[in-house]
Amino acid sequence: MPLDQAVNEIEGFLLWEAEKDRARTRAQAFCAGLPWLTDTQRREVELRYCQDQRDASRTYLERIATRSAALRTEYEGVYRALRRRLITVFLSGTVAVAVLVTVVAAGLNAR
């Protein structure tokens, strides 16, 4: 496995763990506003809240990943088109300069 891929996987793992911690913290804060819950009810509500937050986060991240891939494809296409145009302009300019030099040189030799 290439180093970049391993780093990306580790980073993804750490980000997901942080997201789970955030969901747990939010669940606890939510339950703190419900003082009438028993300990068992509180654990159940926290568990369901965390699961709901993780599901929402996963859905959101999957949408972002899909959009990122689409943008990457789009931008790569635009980059290739711009690169082709630049090469075309450069080659056209080079040919124009070569023709101009040839014409000027032929004119000077004709004298």
C-alpha positions, -999 to +999 in steps of 0.1 A: +000+000+000+015+034-010+023+058+018-002+084+006-030+059+007-020+047+042-019+083+054-054+090+039-068+059+055-054+069+089-066+104+085-101+091+075-101+068+105-092+096+129-117+120+114-145+093+117-135+087+153-137+124+160-172+124+144-183+096+166-170+115+197-189+146+185-221+126+181-216+112+216-210+146+231-241+160+214-262+130+225-251+136+261-259+173+258-293+165+244-301+140+272-289+166+298-320+186+288-342+156+296-337+152+334-367+129+338-351+100+319-340+070+338-304+058+334-316+030+310-337+054+290-308+079+289-284+052+275-311+042+249-317+078+238-279+085+236-274+053+216-302+061+192-291+098+189-255+087+182-266+062+156-288+089+139-259+114+139-235+088+125-260+078+097-265+115+088-227+121+088-221+091+067-247+101+042-233+137+041-198+124+036-208+100+008-225+130-010-194+150-006-172+122-019-194+117-049-194+154-057-157+156-052-151+128-077-174+145-102-156+178-098-122+161-101-133+145-134-147+178-146-116+198-137-093+172-152-112+175-185-110+213-184-073+211-176-066+187-205-086+211-229-066+241-217-033+223-220-042+213-256-051+249-264-018+261-249+002+236-268-017+245-300-010+282-295+027+275-287+032+253-318+013+277-340+035+306-328+066+285-333+056+277-369+047+314-375+081+325-362+099+298-383+080+309-415+087+345-408+124+338-403+125+318-435+108+345-455+131+372-440+162+350-447+150+343-483+145+380-488+179+389-476+195+361-498+177+375-528+194+408-525 
